[in-house]
Amino acid sequence: MDTGTPIAFLGLGAMGKPMAGRLVDAGYLVTAWNRTAGRADELIKRGARVADSPRDAAAGARAVVLMVSDPAAVSAVLGGDRGVLAVARPGTIVVNTSTVGPADSARFAAQCGDKNVSYVESPVMGSIGQASSGTLVAIVSGDTAAVAEVSGMLLVVAKQIIRAGDIGKASTLKLVMNLLVGGTIELLSESIAAANRAGLPLDLFRETLLSSVLASPFVGYKSPLLFERRYDSQFSTRLMLKDLDLVLASAEEHGLALPATAVIRDQFARAVAAGLGDSDAASVREVMDGDGAGSQTSRSG
């Protein structure tokens, strides 16, 4: 898919806005839509067109990129009189970069197929910084020809494309990766709480952690937020909770219990209930009992 191709981009949140901006700057003819229209002002200055509805955005587009919050939001932008599928022409490719469950993805693929529209499942790994720099990792499932056609476009926002196979596999892979993200954040929070309660200097713990075999790019990236209790949102607590719920639902469909994941999920639910839903997922530290946490639950991004 060459630059100069008309595409629609639906969802200009923390991730969607920088992704759409990169496509505009690369020369794609982007028509954007977002529930809050004001988020598109910067893109308009850079050359994008803004639509009043998903249907308006998709009219005439060769590809429609979705980056919205959850399965319900994907359903809303695809269906109904104002949705993408009310106007998408046969051969249009819907590229869903949102994180949804594998069963959701199968349902969306079927809805698109009923309209002779291709559906490419392409959740992305990375956060706001990677979206801005074009260094996300795209996990892709779908029709081989459709995937090949949108790969050039995806490589504007991603440094790598991982092909996962049939529809549903990309979503499954993204969810199990996010299970590890949530578990790592939670266990880091617990280890900090344990060190703090025992009177261990946290600077000493932090130095030792980052010098050990446990150090990793993710731990190096996320640990400052946890140690310093800075929760500018890169990936929100609310979205982390949503993804853990999707992991548990998918596991249940396969008759699998994930007991540790269920406990981790409940900690993120506590953080959301404490008013930290829009803060970074690292804010789960604030619900650690005995860590002196809880008094700072107003910190957010």
N, C-alpha and C positions, 0 to 999 in steps of 0.2 A: 504494500500500500504506500504509494508515493506521497511525499509532501505535496501540498496543494489539493489533497483529497478532502472533501467535506466530511467532517465528523461531528457528532454530538457528544458533549460531555455533561453527564448528569450527576450533580453532587459536588459542591465546592466547599466542603468542610476542611479540616486541618490537613488531610491528605490530598483530597481532590483538587483543591485550589492550586497548589504547586505543581501537581501532575498536569492539570489543564494548561497552566502557564508554560510549561516546557513544550507541550504540543503546539501551542500558539507560536512560541518563539522559533520552533523548528519549521514553521511554514504550513502546518495543517490549517485548514479552514474550519475553525472551531466555533460551533454554536453551543453555548453553555446554558445550563439551567440549574437553579438552586431554589429551595423553598424560600430562603431569604435573599431577595434579589440584590441587595446592596453588596453582597460578597463578590459580585461579578464586576464591580466598578474598575478594579485594577486591570482585569482581563480585557475590558472594553478599551482601555487606553493602549493596550498592547496589540489590539487588532481583532479581538473576539467579538462575535455577535452574541446577544443574550436573548433567550426565548422566554415566553410567558408560561410555557408548560412543557413537559417531556414530549408530548406529541409535536408541538411546534419545533422543538429542538431537533427531533428525529426526522422531520420532513426533509427529504432529499439527501440525507446523510448516508454515506457508504458504510460507516461503522458508528455504533453508539456505545460509548464507554460509561459504565456505571461505577460510581464510588459513593455508596450510601451506607447508612449505619447498620442495617440488619435485614433479615429476610422480609419483614413486613414492608420496609421501605422499598426494596426491590420489587415486590408485588405491586406496590402503589405506582411506581414509575413505569412498569411494563404494561399494566392492565388498565381497563376502563376507557372511557371516551377521550380522556386527556393523556392517555398513556402511549408509550412507544409503539406498541403492537397495533394500535388503531390506524397507524399511518405508514409504518415501515414497509418498504417494498420487498418483494421476494429477492433473496440474495443479500440483503442487508445483514451485517454481522453485529450481534450484541456481544460486547466484551464486558463481563461482570468482574470487576476487580474488588468488589466488596467481599467481606468474609461472611459466608452463610454455611448452613449445614449441607452435607452431601444429598440428603433427600430433597432439600429446597432446590439445590442446583438441578437435580433431575427433573423436578417439576417445572422450573423455568425453561429448561431446554425443551421440554415437551410443548410448553406454551409457544415458544418461538417456532418450533418445528411445525406446529399447526398453521403458522402463517408463512411457511417456507423461508423463515429467517434463521440464520445460523446462530448458535449460542456457543461462545467460548468462555469457559470458566477460567478466571485468571486472578485469584487472590494474590496479594503482594506481601512480601516480607520486608520490613523496614519501617521507619517512622518518618517524621516530618523532614528531618535533615536529609534523609536518603531520597525522599520524594522531590525535594528541591534540587538536589545535585544529580538526579537521574541514576542513582545507584541502588534502587530497590531490586529485589529478586522476584520475578514473576513466576508463579507456579501455574502451569497451563494444562487444561484438558479440553478436548473437543475434537471436532472434525479436522482431519489433517490439513485439508486445503484451506479451511478458514483460519486455522492457527498459523499456517504459513503466510497467509495474506496479511494478518495483523501483526506479525512478529516485528517488522521494521518499526511500526508505530510503538509497540511495547518497549522496544529497545531505546526509545527516546526517554522513557521514564525508568527503565530498569537496566542494570548492568548485565543481567543474566536471565535466561528463560529456562526453567526446569520443566520438562514435559512429563506429566504424571500419568498419562493414559486416558481412560474413558472418563466421561462426565461423572463427577462425584469424587474422583480420586484426588484432584487438586484441592478441593475443599477439605477432604479428610487430612491430607498432608499439612495444609495450613493450620488446621485445628490442633493436630497433635504437636506441631511446633509451638503453637501458642499455649498449649498445656504446659510445655517446658518453660516457656516465658513466665507464665503465672506462678508455676511452682518454684522457679528460681527466685523470683521477687519475694514470694512469701517466706521461703526458707532463709533468704538473706535477712529479711525483716526479723524473723525469729532468732537468728544467730546474733544480730545486733542487740535485740532485747535481752538475750541471755547474757551476753558480754556486759551489757550496761548494768543489769541487775547484780551481777557478781562483782562489780566495781572495776572491771578491766578497762583501762583507757581505750577509748574507741579509736584514737589515732594509731595505737599499737596494733589493734585488731585489723584496722584497714590496711596498714602497711604490710602486715603479715599475709593477709588475704591476697593482696595484689602482687605479692612476691612468690606465691605458692603455685602448685599445679592446678589449683582451683581457679586461678585467674583466667579470664577469657575476654574476648572483645565485648561480649554482652555484660559481664560482671564489671568490667572497667567502665563501661558506658553508664550502667544503671546504678552502681554502688554510690557515686557521689550524691545522687538524689536521696538515697536512703540514709547515708551517714550524716548529710548536712540538712536533711529534712526540707529539701527543695522539691516542689511538686509542680513546676511548670509542665503543663501537659504535653507529652510526646505521644503517649497512648493512654487513654483515660481509663480510670477505674471502672466506669460504667461499661465500656467496650470490653474490658478484660472479663468482667462478669458475664457479659453476653456470650463471649466466645467459650468460656468454661461451661456455661449452660448448654451450648451447642455440642461441645465435646461429650458431656454426660448423656445428652439425648441420643447422640449417634452411638455411643457405647451401649446404651440400653437397648437400642434397636437390634444390636448384635448379641444381646444376652450377656454383656460384660459389665461387671461392677468395677468401678474405679474409686475405691474408698478414700485414698489420699486426695484425689482430685476433688471429691465431694467436700472434704474438710477445707481445702484451699478455696474452693468456690464460696463457702460460707464466710470465710474471712473477708473476701472481696465484697460480699453482700453486706457485711457489717460496715465496711468502709463507705459503701454507697449510702446506707441508711444513716451514717454519721454526717452526710452532706458532702462527701468527697468524690461524688460520681464524676465530676468534670475535671478533677485533679488528675495528675499522672498516677498510674497504677502503683507506683512506689509509695503512694500515700497510705497503702494498707499498713504501713508501719504504725500509723496513728491509732490503730485499734489493737496494738500489742499490749496486753495486760502487764502492768508492772514496769513499763518502759518509760514512764513519765509522759506517755502519749495520751492523747485525748483532749488535752487542753489546747492543742494547736490545730484542731480539725477545721479551722477556717482557711488554712493555707491551701491555695489552689493556683492553677495556671491561668 
